[in-house]
Amino acid sequence: MTVYSINLGIGWASSGVEYAQAYRAQIFRELQQPAKFIFTDLFQTENLQHFTSNIGFRDEEVLWLYSFFTDLRIAPSTFSKADLEATFSSPILRTETGPKLLRYHLGPDFYVNASLCGDEEQYVQRVEYVSKGNLIRKDYYSYTRMFSEYYAPLNDKPQLYQRQFFNEDGSVAYEELVSNQQSIFRFADRILYGKEALVAFLLEQLQLEPEDLLILDRASGIGQAVFAHKGPAKLVVVIHAEHYNAKGTDDYNVLWNNYYEYQFTNAHLVDAFITSTEKQKEVLEQQFKTYSQHQPRITAIPVGSLSQLRQPQGPRQPYSLMTSSRLASEKHIDWLVAAVVEAKNTLPQLRFDIYGEGGERRKLTQMIEAAGAQDYIHLKGHQHLAEVYQQYEVYLTASTSEGFGLTLMEAVGSGLPLIGLDVPYGNQTFVDSGQNGFLIPRPESDDPAYMTQAFAQQIIAYYQQDRQQKAQAYSYQKAEPFLHEHLAQAWAQFIEEVSYANTL
């Protein structure tokens, strides 16, 4: 019996979905439950193994759609510059170096760009072959060549027309023909039209048994293939975010989140849905009773757990605030920056550290500099925070929607009170307003000026009430049910009940 979790992609700044899977992997190891984690995106800028190992997956736990049909292992990049140079059929005339880049000139109009990785940039990750100014091929490596892309010029731009995926001995396992962004996958014994067909073929090759579980974490572009080709395995759908639009819902119709509409519409084919919180479970159960003929099984299992409640080794830094998330627009870190700048007029000792990476970094940097706040607001980048939370006094969050909020759980597990919006479901799970922080009512429209003032006022109110110790103790109390042993027990019971239902 094996549990397969299906996702799309993963990156250096992973979302809560990937962290939830990593927690799940850890629990399955402890339960000695065989498990695999399937990623279906095509990874070109980075070796998938670097992403998965960084977040805690073991190589043998990972399946990649595009290497599944080869004999290649998931492994770190170890293909060296010397290995690459041994493949050249022409002598190296000269080389040029740049940040993580080495250019080999092999002829007057022919050069090779090697993108490098490793602590000393000793390994080759991607190679581009350029002839007479035209890109003709890209090779992608881990410990050997994984796949190649072939290009031809079209309107003075390189046009991808083919990929080949290789076995360890260099033989072609299969190829992908690309035309007008449409793909045909050609194997020795079959032709598959489109990526969904490739996903379906993978599921068929798994030879799923009735006791196996397929856990669908993300479904965009692959959901129909999973539903149609799950075979006798049990299908479980995890709800990672708000699942419906409240403004578009009335007494007669519900507007499902696009990411879950297909799964909900076909709920009769789903053996169980998993929500992260009891509150969301209750909402979803009531909605199925109101709007659907289906009454599926819905179970609440937190997407993460705490190994322990972490106490500070010394005094917390006075007047210290923190947050941690992807630096993305929907996280509204800009509201928090503006609020801290405003609150500092009343609380001059305030300092605010922001952990995480993302597309909003430049905007936030400019905002901090424009406010002259570089001395007390800092972008700290992506870090492992297990021993960091307890150094601070308050955790801020301005996200308008959190299905669970792993960082919220970790924050209260280190005794941090929270200040955030009164929105489903994470904030409402971890904060009792007035006890271990404040929940700010969210107005109909998100007015940055209002949000700035609202957060600033609550930051000031928290410190003026001078009840930090009681608030910290209350956060530890809220965190206790999320200790690891409780989550492991919940998963063991769920697998037992769902996997072997109707199989005897």
Protein Blocks (a to p, Z undefined) as FASTA:
>chain_A
ZZddddfbdcfkdcfklmmmmmmmmmmmmnopacddddfbdcfkbcfklmmmmnopafkl
pccfklmmmcbdcdddfbdfklmmmmpcbdcfbdcddehiacddfbfkbccddddedjkl
pacfbdcddeehiafbdcddfkbcfbdcddddeehiacdfbdcdddfkopafbdcddeeh
iacdddfkbccedjklmmmmmmmmnopafkbccddfbfghplmmmmmmnmjadcddddfb
dfbdfklpcfkbccddfklmmmmmmmmmpgbdcdfbfklmmmmmmmmmmmpcbdcddddd
dfbdcfbdcddfbdcdehiacddddddfklommmmmmmmmmmmmmmmmbccddedddjkl
mmmmmmmmmnopmmmpccebjadfklmmmmpmbdcdfbfbdfkopmlmmmmmnopacddd
dddfklmmmpcghilocdddddfbdcfklmmmmmmmmmmmmmmnopmkmmmmmmmmmmmm
mgfklmmmmmmmmmmmmmmgokZZ
